[in-house]
Every structure is written in C-alpha cells, then in structure tokens.
C-alpha cells in the first residue's frame, strides 16, 4: 500500500480531512508525522508546509513519487534535485489568488488614505490634530501604480485597482507587451516601473534570480514619495536597504505582509516608522475561510493523481520524468 505522509502537520490550523479521504479513496495509507521519522523515507507522497527539502533530503527518499508543498511558493524545495530524482513537485497554485490580490489592494488603499494612522490617532484622543495634520494625501486616481509580476495575483491586483482610475504600469518578463496591455496595464521595463510609480506592488515568486530583487540600487530609482508593497516573499526585498532608504527619505513608505525573517524580533527596525509610512501585517494575505477550503481541495487533487499514477495538474517541474507515473497519463 502506498503511503501519503504529512510532515510538520498543521492540525491545529488546517485538519487534513479532505486530503485523508482522497488518500484512502485512492488506496493509500495516510500518516501524520515529523521529518525525522523513518516512514517518511519510504513514503510515495509527501506533504510539507514549512519543512524544506534540499538536495540531501531528496536523495534520502527511496520511493517518493511526489512532494506537495502546502501553499503557492516552492522555494523551500530543491526543484533541480527533485527533477533529477524523478520526483514530481506540486503546489497549490490558485487557492489564495483572490485573497492575496484583495490584501495587496487593501494595503495600497489603506496606505494612501493613512487608515491605520488615523485610527490610532482617534483612539489616542487626537481627532482634531489628526484631521489637521494629514492634508498631503493624494487621491488614488491621481497616482501611478506599478505591478511587478502579472501572473494570477498581479492580474487580480490590476483588476481591483482599475475602477479607482489609477494609471497602471506593469513588468513581467514572461509576458508579451500585448498580453500586458490586454489587462489594462502599460508594459515597461522593471527600472521604468520603479522610476514612474507612486506605488510599487511585488507579485513574483522567490527564486535565486529574485532574491533581493529590490535592493539599494533599485530603491534609489523610486520616487521619494513612493511606497513599496510586498505580499509575495520577504527576501524579495533587502530589508537593510529598505530601512536605510526610509530613514534617508529616498522613498516614503512600505506596506509589507512578508518579511525576510518571520516572525520579526521585538526590536525590528521597521517598527521605528509610524503607520503613515510603514504598514505591517503578519503574513496573512492568503488567509480566508474560502482559501483554506480551496487549499485542501487542491492538495487532495494532487494526492489522488499521484497515488493513482497520474500526472497532477499542479506540477511545478513539468519537465520531470516521474517515478511510477505513466508517461501518457494526463
């Protein structure tokens, strides 16, 4: 009997009832355990949320057909090593698309309208002072918003912001200019998006090529009154360079759902900035009741396919010649 093994199980957050049912219906055993348990080495299918799989870990998997990452990002899995070993790597590519797009658009709007700062001022009894102090806000329709990465989430952000009348710029090296224009977005180079935008929102995966995509040099291209928004992965942004740029006034603000180190320490340097300039949320952009349901459904579909020897729809390393999967299966 095949085994579906869930490491670092999140039963307290997400009981795996749908995944368990899928495994049992396909004729597999379903086990919750930890990464060091002997059974993980012989499992045919492995689900992981936080535990990484580097080349050494992958080399120790004797029977594995597939590693399923319980989320969108697969930066914690060595894709080259998995592919060389004939192991399919899957993710849950669509479960949280509306939620992250909602969150990014919300951060953009909340920052532009100083919502968190106003709320704090009112609660401190500074109603009139706050009313009088914040006269420099600009309407959304007068701003230019740049979107870096126009996949599912980036497109969703563009769709949400278009009715506000903002000028939308975009950069995505995997899309043609006509494809970007069809979204109502003006295509530009990464550098020109940074130079021209009042708000820059990041929607790219973390990979070696995108680590510190926004570094000191690229922050220097941005307008001094610009805001950087990141709901993707913390290491896309060089935190030290961002803090330095904020202190020096080279950019105005940042709205971040993700950080390089999570959770942040009690003395994180971004805490020094008031909510007019820096908004922080706890890696919650993907969270909603509906997203959790869709996550379980996508994971279960991959389990069913892998146990039955079929190619899952959510394969990330599509070039893989998989173990124990029919080459003609779809």
Residue frames relative to the residue before (quaternion, step in Angstrom):
aa qw qx qy qz dx dy dz
X 1.0000 0.0000 0.0000 0.0000 0.00 0.00 0.00
X 0.4495 -0.6768 0.5144 0.2743 3.57 -0.95 0.89
X 0.2554 -0.7597 0.5808 0.1422 3.54 -1.24 0.55
X 0.1685 -0.7214 0.6634 0.1052 3.54 -1.06 0.88
X 0.0881 -0.8306 0.5496 -0.0172 3.56 -0.49 1.24
X 0.1632 -0.7778 0.6031 0.0689 3.56 -0.78 1.07
X 0.1135 -0.7813 0.6105 0.0637 3.58 -0.63 1.11
X 0.8190 0.1372 -0.2004 0.5199 3.56 -1.28 0.53
X 0.0345 0.8517 -0.5225 0.0191 3.61 0.78 0.98
X 0.2590 -0.7672 0.5745 0.1195 3.54 -1.06 0.87
X 0.0308 0.8479 -0.5283 0.0325 3.57 0.86 0.91
X 0.6402 0.5369 -0.3380 0.4331 3.59 1.04 -0.72
X 0.7412 0.3728 -0.2139 0.5157 3.60 1.16 -0.58
X 0.8269 0.0360 0.0513 0.5588 3.56 0.89 -0.91
X 0.1909 -0.7917 0.5708 0.1049 3.62 0.01 1.20
X 0.3825 -0.7766 0.4703 0.1714 3.52 -0.83 1.06
X 0.1331 0.8354 -0.5257 0.0896 3.61 0.93 0.78
X 0.6748 0.4885 -0.3093 0.4586 3.60 0.87 -0.90
X 0.6540 0.5061 -0.3106 0.4687 3.58 0.99 -0.83
X 0.6345 0.5259 -0.3279 0.4618 3.58 0.98 -0.83
X 0.6563 0.5079 -0.3144 0.4609 3.58 0.90 -0.88
X 0.6495 0.5184 -0.3224 0.4533 3.59 0.98 -0.82
X 0.6572 0.5093 -0.3111 0.4604 3.58 0.95 -0.87
X 0.6878 0.4826 -0.2903 0.4579 3.58 0.83 -0.96
X 0.6491 0.5233 -0.3187 0.4509 3.59 1.00 -0.81
X 0.6929 0.4534 -0.2690 0.4919 3.57 1.14 -0.65
X 0.5865 -0.6214 0.3496 0.3842 3.58 1.29 0.00
X 0.5598 0.6029 -0.3847 0.4186 3.59 1.21 0.45
X 0.4770 -0.6030 0.5477 0.3300 3.51 -1.33 0.35
X 0.1972 -0.7729 0.5943 0.1028 3.60 -1.14 0.62
X 0.0083 -0.8313 0.5490 -0.0864 3.56 -0.51 1.26
X 0.1942 -0.7329 0.6401 0.1242 3.54 -1.08 0.84
X 0.2125 0.7917 -0.5490 0.1634 3.57 -0.83 0.95
X 0.5345 -0.6009 0.4650 0.3702 3.55 -1.18 -0.50
X 0.7021 -0.5167 0.3076 0.3813 3.53 -1.30 0.42
X 0.7027 0.4881 -0.2752 0.4384 3.59 1.12 -0.56
X 0.4899 0.6812 -0.4320 0.3307 3.58 1.21 -0.14
X 0.5867 -0.6157 0.3892 0.3539 3.61 -0.98 0.78
X 0.6467 0.5692 -0.3379 0.3789 3.60 0.95 -0.82
X 0.5737 0.6064 -0.3991 0.3794 3.60 1.09 -0.53
X 0.6230 0.5658 -0.3482 0.4129 3.60 1.05 -0.68
X 0.7539 0.3759 -0.1982 0.5011 3.58 1.13 -0.64
X 0.4498 0.7017 -0.4495 0.3214 3.58 1.25 0.10
X 0.4386 -0.6897 0.5129 0.2624 3.56 -1.09 0.74
X 0.7860 0.1220 -0.0453 0.6043 3.59 1.06 -0.76
X 0.0916 -0.7947 0.5998 0.0156 3.57 -0.91 0.98
X 0.1619 -0.7474 0.6371 0.0965 3.56 -1.00 0.91
X 0.0308 0.8007 -0.5970 0.0390 3.57 -0.90 0.92
X 0.2532 -0.7529 0.5890 0.1483 3.53 -1.09 0.76
X 0.8351 0.1174 -0.0260 0.5369 3.59 0.59 -1.14
X 0.6147 0.5735 -0.3653 0.3998 3.61 1.04 -0.65
X 0.3218 -0.7676 0.5194 0.1934 3.63 -0.69 1.03
X 0.2112 -0.7388 0.6225 0.1490 3.54 -1.30 0.41
X 0.0796 -0.7902 0.6076 0.0095 3.54 -0.31 1.30
X 0.7589 -0.3878 0.2470 0.4612 3.57 -1.29 0.00
X 0.6502 0.5221 -0.3254 0.4458 3.59 0.98 -0.80
X 0.6582 0.5013 -0.3135 0.4661 3.58 0.94 -0.84
X 0.6571 0.5100 -0.3114 0.4595 3.57 0.97 -0.83
X 0.6294 0.5493 -0.3344 0.4362 3.59 1.03 -0.76
X 0.6840 0.4948 -0.2845 0.4542 3.58 1.16 -0.51
X 0.5700 0.5844 -0.3861 0.4296 3.60 1.27 0.03
X 0.2414 -0.8413 0.4703 0.1126 3.57 -0.24 1.25
X 0.8208 0.2259 -0.0873 0.5174 3.60 1.02 -0.74
X 0.4028 0.7753 -0.4336 0.2205 3.57 1.27 -0.05
X 0.2366 -0.7553 0.5988 0.1224 3.55 -0.95 0.97
X 0.8318 -0.0205 0.0682 0.5504 3.56 1.00 -0.79
X 0.1940 -0.7153 0.6585 0.1304 3.51 -1.25 0.69
X 0.1259 -0.7959 0.5908 0.0404 3.56 -0.70 1.10
X 0.2384 -0.7634 0.5879 0.1215 3.56 -0.67 1.13
X 0.3500 -0.7592 0.5162 0.1863 3.58 -0.72 1.10
X 0.6939 0.3549 -0.2930 0.5538 3.54 0.52 1.24
X 0.6719 -0.4946 0.3618 0.4160 3.56 -1.29 -0.15
X 0.7328 0.4475 -0.2457 0.4498 3.58 0.75 -1.06
X 0.1373 -0.7847 0.6004 0.0705 3.56 -1.09 0.77
X 0.2873 0.7879 -0.4996 0.2170 3.58 1.16 0.54
X 0.6302 0.5379 -0.3357 0.4481 3.61 1.23 -0.28
X 0.6751 0.4352 -0.2838 0.5237 3.60 1.28 -0.02
X 0.3871 -0.6956 0.5535 0.2446 3.58 -0.93 0.92
X 0.2696 -0.8155 0.4920 0.1425 3.56 -0.06 1.31
X 0.6389 0.5308 -0.3387 0.4419 3.59 0.98 -0.78
X 0.6687 0.4917 -0.3023 0.4686 3.58 0.94 -0.87
X 0.6468 0.5137 -0.3220 0.4627 3.58 0.97 -0.81
X 0.6563 0.5134 -0.3101 0.4577 3.57 0.92 -0.88
X 0.6584 0.5105 -0.3065 0.4603 3.58 0.94 -0.88
X 0.6980 0.4567 -0.2603 0.4862 3.57 1.12 -0.67
X 0.4967 -0.6727 0.4216 0.3506 3.60 1.24 -0.06
X 0.4885 0.6553 -0.4268 0.3870 3.55 1.20 0.57
X 0.3792 -0.7111 0.5520 0.2141 3.55 -0.81 1.05
X 0.1350 -0.7509 0.6392 0.0968 3.57 -1.06 0.78
X 0.0660 -0.7983 0.5986 -0.0040 3.55 -0.78 1.09
X 0.1376 -0.7460 0.6379 0.1329 3.52 -1.30 0.32
X 0.4536 -0.6077 0.5428 0.3610 3.54 -1.32 -0.37
X 0.1394 -0.9013 0.4018 0.0825 3.56 0.48 1.23
X 0.8044 0.3243 -0.1553 0.4728 3.60 1.04 -0.58
X 0.4579 0.7534 -0.4256 0.2036 3.59 1.19 -0.39
X 0.8117 0.2694 -0.1194 0.5044 3.61 0.96 -0.81
X 0.2875 0.7983 -0.4971 0.1817 3.59 1.21 0.23
X 0.6970 0.4498 -0.3147 0.4612 3.67 0.71 -0.87
X 0.6597 0.5407 -0.3108 0.4193 3.56 1.00 -0.84
X 0.6792 0.4671 -0.2961 0.4826 3.59 0.91 -0.88
X 0.6281 0.5168 -0.3383 0.4731 3.58 1.02 -0.72
X 0.6204 0.5298 -0.3317 0.4738 3.59 1.02 -0.79
X 0.6892 0.5005 -0.2862 0.4388 3.55 0.85 -1.02
X 0.6528 0.5083 -0.3202 0.4615 3.58 0.92 -0.87
X 0.6641 0.4871 -0.3063 0.4773 3.58 0.90 -0.89
X 0.6372 0.5312 -0.3278 0.4520 3.59 1.03 -0.76
X 0.6426 0.5097 -0.3246 0.4711 3.59 0.98 -0.80
X 0.6359 0.5263 -0.3298 0.4582 3.57 0.98 -0.82
X 0.7013 0.4610 -0.2712 0.4713 3.58 0.85 -0.96
X 0.6614 0.5094 -0.3133 0.4526 3.59 0.93 -0.87
X 0.6539 0.5025 -0.3156 0.4694 3.56 1.04 -0.74
X 0.6633 0.5161 -0.3118 0.4431 3.56 0.91 -0.88
X 0.7582 0.3544 -0.1868 0.5144 3.58 1.05 -0.77
X 0.4276 -0.7452 0.4328 0.2730 3.62 1.32 0.25
X 0.1447 0.8556 -0.4913 0.0749 3.59 1.12 0.62
X 0.6977 0.4756 -0.2968 0.4460 3.60 0.74 -1.00
X 0.6588 0.5058 -0.3159 0.4586 3.59 0.97 -0.81
X 0.6410 0.5148 -0.3254 0.4672 3.58 0.95 -0.83
X 0.6434 0.5294 -0.3261 0.4465 3.57 0.91 -0.89
X 0.6736 0.4939 -0.2969 0.4627 3.58 0.89 -0.91
X 0.6518 0.5213 -0.3186 0.4494 3.57 0.97 -0.83
X 0.6491 0.5087 -0.3219 0.4650 3.58 0.93 -0.86
X 0.6703 0.5009 -0.3009 0.4575 3.59 0.92 -0.87
X 0.6679 0.4725 -0.3015 0.4896 3.61 1.17 -0.49
X 0.5598 -0.6223 0.3844 0.3893 3.59 1.26 -0.03
X 0.5569 0.6268 -0.3737 0.3968 3.57 1.27 0.27
X 0.0493 0.8485 -0.5238 0.0575 3.57 0.98 0.85
X 0.7556 0.4004 -0.2335 0.4628 3.59 0.53 -1.13
X 0.6342 0.5353 -0.3378 0.4440 3.57 0.99 -0.80
X 0.6640 0.4885 -0.3074 0.4754 3.58 0.95 -0.81
X 0.6216 0.5450 -0.3329 0.4536 3.56 1.00 -0.82
X 0.7250 0.4456 -0.2464 0.4637 3.56 0.89 -0.93
X 0.6762 0.5472 -0.2988 0.3925 3.58 1.05 -0.77
X 0.7777 0.3710 -0.1828 0.4734 3.57 0.89 -0.88
X 0.1845 0.7970 -0.5454 0.1822 3.55 0.29 1.31
X 0.6102 0.6089 -0.3361 0.3794 3.60 1.27 0.00
X 0.4017 0.7278 -0.4791 0.2819 3.58 1.21 0.18
X 0.2420 -0.7536 0.5941 0.1434 3.54 -1.22 0.61
X 0.5153 -0.6387 0.4667 0.3298 3.55 -1.04 0.74
X 0.6211 -0.5741 0.3873 0.3671 3.54 -1.14 0.67
X 0.6576 0.5400 -0.3187 0.4175 3.59 0.92 -0.85
X 0.6636 0.4945 -0.3041 0.4718 3.58 1.21 -0.39
X 0.6568 0.5418 -0.2999 0.4303 3.58 1.25 -0.16
X 0.3350 -0.6883 0.6056 0.2173 3.51 -1.39 0.36
X 0.1110 -0.8040 0.5839 0.0180 3.55 -0.72 1.11
X 0.1874 -0.7962 0.5714 0.0666 3.54 -0.76 1.11
X 0.1453 -0.7867 0.5981 0.0478 3.56 -0.91 0.97
X 0.1535 -0.7849 0.5976 0.0566 3.56 -0.61 1.19
X 0.7706 0.1859 -0.1916 0.5788 3.55 -0.34 1.29
X 0.0128 0.8290 -0.5545 0.0719 3.56 -0.40 1.25
X 0.2134 0.7426 -0.5828 0.2517 3.50 0.78 1.13
X 0.8282 -0.2099 0.1309 0.5030 3.56 -1.18 -0.46
X 0.7204 0.4409 -0.2666 0.4643 3.58 0.81 -0.98
X 0.6457 0.5224 -0.3296 0.4489 3.59 0.89 -0.84
X 0.6370 0.5088 -0.3234 0.4803 3.57 1.02 -0.80
X 0.6422 0.5324 -0.3241 0.4463 3.57 1.00 -0.80
X 0.6289 0.5184 -0.3330 0.4741 3.57 1.03 -0.74
X 0.6412 0.5197 -0.3256 0.4612 3.58 0.94 -0.85
X 0.6561 0.5140 -0.3124 0.4558 3.59 0.94 -0.86
X 0.6828 0.4926 -0.2922 0.4535 3.59 0.97 -0.79
X 0.7283 0.4413 -0.2462 0.4629 3.57 1.02 -0.74
X 0.5163 0.6779 -0.4135 0.3207 3.59 1.13 -0.54
X 0.6772 0.4996 -0.3343 0.4243 3.68 0.81 -0.78
X 0.6126 0.5551 -0.3597 0.4327 3.60 1.18 -0.35
X 0.5158 -0.6972 0.3821 0.3193 3.57 1.27 -0.12
X 0.4198 0.7031 -0.4803 0.3142 3.59 1.22 0.17
X 0.4709 -0.6064 0.5492 0.3300 3.54 -1.27 0.45
X 0.1751 -0.8107 0.5557 0.0582 3.58 -0.75 1.07
X 0.0809 -0.7668 0.6365 0.0173 3.54 -0.88 1.06
X 0.0249 -0.8286 0.5593 0.0069 3.58 -1.10 0.54
X 0.0904 -0.7624 0.6370 0.0686 3.50 -1.32 0.48
X 0.1905 0.7426 -0.6274 0.1366 3.54 -0.95 0.96
X 0.3411 -0.7870 0.4737 0.1998 3.62 -0.37 1.19
X 0.6693 0.5086 -0.2977 0.4524 3.59 1.23 -0.31
X 0.6940 0.4217 -0.2650 0.5199 3.59 1.28 0.00
X 0.4597 -0.6606 0.5188 0.2884 3.53 -1.16 0.62
X 0.6649 -0.5195 0.3555 0.4020 3.55 -1.22 0.45
X 0.6513 0.5178 -0.3298 0.4460 3.59 0.96 -0.78
X 0.6213 0.5322 -0.3430 0.4615 3.59 1.06 -0.68
X 0.6633 0.4931 -0.3029 0.4745 3.56 0.99 -0.82
X 0.6462 0.5165 -0.3257 0.4577 3.59 0.93 -0.82
X 0.6171 0.5630 -0.3453 0.4278 3.59 1.07 -0.70
X 0.6441 0.5025 -0.3152 0.4830 3.60 1.24 -0.34
X 0.5258 -0.6199 0.4179 0.4057 3.57 1.27 -0.12
X 0.5756 0.5725 -0.3507 0.4668 3.55 1.29 0.44
X 0.3751 -0.7159 0.5438 0.2260 3.58 -1.02 0.81
X 0.3168 -0.7733 0.5129 0.1964 3.63 -0.61 1.06
X 0.0653 0.7754 -0.6236 0.0747 3.55 -1.01 0.91
X 0.6126 -0.5040 0.4359 0.4251 3.55 -1.29 0.11
X 0.6642 -0.4902 0.3718 0.4247 3.57 -1.23 0.36
X 0.6777 0.5044 -0.2998 0.4432 3.55 0.87 -0.95
X 0.6816 0.4782 -0.3044 0.4627 3.60 0.94 -0.78
X 0.5863 0.5387 -0.3765 0.4736 3.60 1.10 -0.56
X 0.6603 0.5028 -0.3100 0.4638 3.59 0.91 -0.87
X 0.6782 0.5079 -0.3000 0.4382 3.60 0.90 -0.87
X 0.7878 0.3975 -0.1833 0.4334 3.57 0.87 -0.93
X 0.6535 0.5771 -0.3088 0.3801 3.60 1.16 -0.48
X 0.3951 -0.6725 0.5749 0.2473 3.52 -1.23 0.64
X 0.7548 0.1084 -0.0696 0.6432 3.55 1.24 -0.58
X 0.1042 -0.7706 0.6267 0.0512 3.57 -1.00 0.89
X 0.0885 -0.8059 0.5853 0.0090 3.59 -0.69 1.12
X 0.2823 -0.7951 0.5240 0.1165 3.57 -0.74 1.14
X 0.0782 0.7889 -0.6025 0.0921 3.57 -0.87 1.01
X 0.4210 0.6743 -0.4823 0.3681 3.56 0.69 1.17
X 0.5161 -0.6338 0.4654 0.3397 3.61 -1.12 0.53
X 0.4766 -0.6339 0.5173 0.3217 3.55 -1.25 0.40
X 0.1559 0.7412 -0.6331 0.1597 3.54 -0.87 1.09
X 0.6997 -0.4437 0.3063 0.4688 3.63 -1.14 0.19
X 0.6821 0.5000 -0.2946 0.4449 3.59 1.00 -0.77
X 0.7462 0.3818 -0.2231 0.4976 3.62 1.16 -0.44
X 0.4015 0.6935 -0.4951 0.3358 3.62 1.24 0.10
X 0.8263 -0.0192 -0.0624 0.5594 3.59 -0.73 1.12
X 0.0745 0.8097 -0.5685 0.1250 3.55 0.91 0.96
X 0.7351 0.2708 -0.1719 0.5973 3.55 1.06 -0.78
X 0.0650 0.8021 -0.5811 0.1210 3.54 -0.17 1.37
X 0.7734 -0.3420 0.2292 0.4821 3.58 -1.25 -0.14
X 0.6557 0.5293 -0.3197 0.4332 3.57 0.96 -0.82
X 0.7096 0.4353 -0.2682 0.4848 3.57 0.91 -0.84
X 0.5902 0.5406 -0.3740 0.4685 3.60 1.09 -0.53
X 0.6324 0.5487 -0.3281 0.4374 3.58 1.07 -0.72
X 0.6139 0.5504 -0.3513 0.4436 3.61 1.20 -0.39
X 0.6231 0.5927 -0.3377 0.3826 3.59 1.13 -0.60
X 0.6050 -0.5584 0.4299 0.3707 3.54 -1.26 0.46
X 0.5608 -0.6185 0.4204 0.3554 3.62 -1.05 0.58
X 0.7191 0.3810 -0.2601 0.5197 3.62 1.19 -0.32
X 0.4479 0.7117 -0.4351 0.3217 3.60 1.26 0.32
X 0.2509 -0.7395 0.6078 0.1439 3.52 -1.35 0.46
X 0.2585 -0.7526 0.5907 0.1334 3.56 -1.05 0.88
X 0.1115 -0.7889 0.6036 0.0293 3.58 -0.87 1.02
X 0.0250 0.8029 -0.5944 0.0373 3.59 -0.88 0.94
X 0.0438 0.7782 -0.6234 0.0630 3.55 -0.68 1.19
X 0.5256 0.6619 -0.3900 0.3653 3.60 1.25 0.28
X 0.7279 -0.2891 0.2570 0.5661 3.58 0.16 -1.33
X 0.5773 -0.6447 0.3874 0.3177 3.56 -0.91 0.94
X 0.7172 0.4703 -0.2877 0.4263 3.64 0.79 -0.89
X 0.4242 0.6599 -0.4985 0.3688 3.61 1.17 0.20
X 0.7512 0.3288 -0.1618 0.5490 3.57 1.18 -0.63
X 0.3839 -0.6804 0.5791 0.2331 3.56 -1.00 0.90
X 0.3454 -0.7884 0.4679 0.2003 3.57 -0.19 1.28
X 0.6536 0.5161 -0.3263 0.4471 3.59 0.88 -0.89
X 0.6615 0.4935 -0.3069 0.4740 3.58 0.98 -0.82
X 0.6334 0.5255 -0.3333 0.4599 3.59 1.03 -0.75
X 0.6576 0.5016 -0.3152 0.4655 3.59 0.87 -0.91
X 0.6533 0.5096 -0.3168 0.4616 3.59 0.95 -0.84
X 0.6582 0.5064 -0.3117 0.4617 3.59 0.97 -0.84
X 0.6426 0.5107 -0.3219 0.4719 3.59 1.02 -0.74
X 0.6637 0.5026 -0.3088 0.4599 3.60 0.89 -0.89
X 0.7202 0.4429 -0.2463 0.4737 3.57 0.99 -0.84
X 0.4606 -0.6924 0.4435 0.3343 3.60 1.24 -0.18
X 0.3754 0.7309 -0.4951 0.2822 3.58 1.17 0.45
X 0.7388 0.0406 -0.1150 0.6629 3.57 1.32 -0.31
X 0.5641 -0.6355 0.4116 0.3295 3.56 -1.18 0.48
X 0.8539 -0.0976 0.1392 0.4919 3.56 0.64 -1.07
X 0.2015 -0.7422 0.6225 0.1453 3.50 -1.42 -0.04
X 0.0964 -0.7485 0.6531 0.0629 3.55 -1.20 0.66
X 0.0179 0.8548 -0.5054 0.1168 3.54 -0.24 1.34
X 0.1854 -0.7576 0.6162 0.1093 3.54 -0.93 0.95
X 0.7579 0.2729 -0.1419 0.5754 3.58 1.28 -0.34
X 0.1379 -0.7816 0.6063 0.0500 3.55 -1.14 0.74
X 0.6494 -0.5189 0.3751 0.4102 3.56 -1.23 0.37
X 0.7803 0.1578 -0.0749 0.6005 3.57 0.99 -0.85
X 0.0169 0.8102 -0.5825 0.0628 3.55 -0.62 1.16
X 0.5186 -0.2741 -0.8048 0.0903 1.50 -1.71 1.83
X 0.5622 -0.6113 0.4240 0.3611 3.61 -1.11 0.53
X 0.5476 -0.6169 0.4571 0.3325 3.54 -1.21 0.52
X 0.6941 -0.5026 0.3352 0.3915 3.53 -1.32 0.30
X 0.7545 0.3407 -0.1930 0.5267 3.59 1.17 -0.47
X 0.1711 0.8116 -0.5429 0.1314 3.60 1.05 0.66
X 0.5196 -0.6896 0.4035 0.3028 3.62 -0.81 0.95
X 0.6037 0.5656 -0.3762 0.4174 3.62 1.11 -0.41
X 0.5500 0.6164 -0.3965 0.4004 3.59 1.22 -0.34
X 0.5712 0.6279 -0.3748 0.3728 3.59 1.20 -0.41
X 0.6849 0.4801 -0.2797 0.4713 3.59 1.19 -0.44
X 0.4402 -0.7044 0.4796 0.2828 3.58 -0.90 0.86
X 0.6820 -0.5490 0.3041 0.3754 3.61 -1.18 0.47
X 0.4916 0.6085 -0.4668 0.4124 3.60 1.18 0.04
X 0.7709 0.3572 -0.1683 0.4998 3.54 1.11 -0.72
X 0.8135 0.1222 -0.0429 0.5669 3.60 0.92 -0.80
X 0.0832 -0.7646 0.6390 0.0120 3.55 -0.85 1.12
X 0.0619 -0.8029 0.5929 0.0013 3.57 -0.90 0.94
X 0.0017 -0.7637 0.6455 0.0063 3.56 -1.03 0.86
X 0.5483 -0.7103 0.3662 0.2465 3.61 -1.05 0.81
X 0.6762 -0.4827 0.2929 0.4732 3.60 0.64 1.13
X 0.3837 0.7537 -0.4299 0.3160 3.52 1.00 0.96
X 0.3904 0.7646 -0.4629 0.2207 3.60 1.22 -0.03
X 0.7110 0.4631 -0.2670 0.4569 3.59 1.03 -0.71
X 0.5681 0.6618 -0.3529 0.3387 3.57 1.26 -0.17
X 0.3588 0.6618 -0.6255 0.2050 3.51 -1.10 0.92
X 0.6438 -0.5045 0.3961 0.4172 3.57 -1.23 0.36
X 0.6770 0.5002 -0.2933 0.4532 3.56 0.92 -0.92
X 0.6380 0.5342 -0.3306 0.4453 3.58 1.01 -0.80
X 0.6439 0.5215 -0.3319 0.4510 3.59 0.95 -0.82
X 0.6357 0.5149 -0.3311 0.4704 3.59 0.98 -0.79
X 0.6879 0.4813 -0.2896 0.4597 3.57 0.87 -0.92
X 0.5939 0.5612 -0.3624 0.4484 3.60 1.09 -0.67
X 0.6703 0.4912 -0.3037 0.4661 3.59 0.82 -0.95
X 0.6458 0.5276 -0.3218 0.4483 3.58 0.97 -0.84
X 0.6795 0.4822 -0.2981 0.4657 3.61 0.91 -0.86
X 0.6408 0.5107 -0.3280 0.4701 3.60 0.98 -0.78
X 0.6548 0.5218 -0.3131 0.4482 3.58 0.94 -0.88
X 0.6320 0.5342 -0.3364 0.4494 3.59 1.00 -0.75
X 0.6648 0.4858 -0.3074 0.4770 3.60 1.00 -0.77
X 0.6088 0.5419 -0.3480 0.4633 3.59 1.03 -0.75
X 0.6608 0.5196 -0.3078 0.4456 3.57 0.82 -1.00
X 0.6840 0.4885 -0.2949 0.4546 3.58 0.85 -0.95
X 0.6917 0.4893 -0.2953 0.4415 3.59 0.81 -0.96
X 0.6596 0.5020 -0.3195 0.4592 3.59 0.91 -0.84
X 0.7223 0.4289 -0.2409 0.4862 3.59 1.03 -0.78
X 0.5401 -0.6619 0.3895 0.3443 3.61 1.24 0.12
X 0.5198 0.6129 -0.4257 0.4160 3.57 1.14 0.63
X 0.5209 -0.6083 0.4861 0.3497 3.54 -1.26 0.30
X 0.3757 -0.7325 0.5155 0.2380 3.62 -0.66 1.01
X 0.5678 -0.5980 0.4454 0.3487 3.55 -1.18 0.52
X 0.7337 0.4524 -0.2285 0.4524 3.59 1.08 -0.72
X 0.2448 0.7754 -0.5450 0.2045 3.62 1.04 0.67
X 0.2980 -0.7366 0.5825 0.1714 3.55 -1.01 0.88
X 0.7544 0.3027 -0.1709 0.5568 3.61 0.89 -0.93
X 0.1137 -0.8671 0.4824 0.0501 3.55 0.50 1.22
X 0.6176 0.5635 -0.3481 0.4240 3.59 1.19 -0.39
X 0.4660 0.7163 -0.4292 0.2925 3.59 1.24 -0.22
X 0.2444 -0.6909 0.6562 0.1798 3.52 -1.20 0.71
X 0.2099 -0.8738 0.4294 0.0900 3.51 0.13 1.37
X 0.5465 -0.5893 0.4976 0.3263 3.50 -1.29 0.60
X 0.8828 0.0514 -0.0177 0.4666 3.58 -1.08 0.79
X 0.5898 0.5163 -0.4064 0.4695 3.58 1.09 0.66
X 0.4954 -0.6746 0.4586 0.2987 3.55 -0.78 1.00
X 0.4603 -0.6972 0.4665 0.2906 3.64 -0.79 0.91
X 0.6983 0.4522 -0.2740 0.4826 3.59 1.20 -0.41
X 0.4909 0.6738 -0.4326 0.3435 3.58 1.28 -0.07
X 0.1497 -0.7792 0.6046 0.0699 3.55 -1.14 0.70
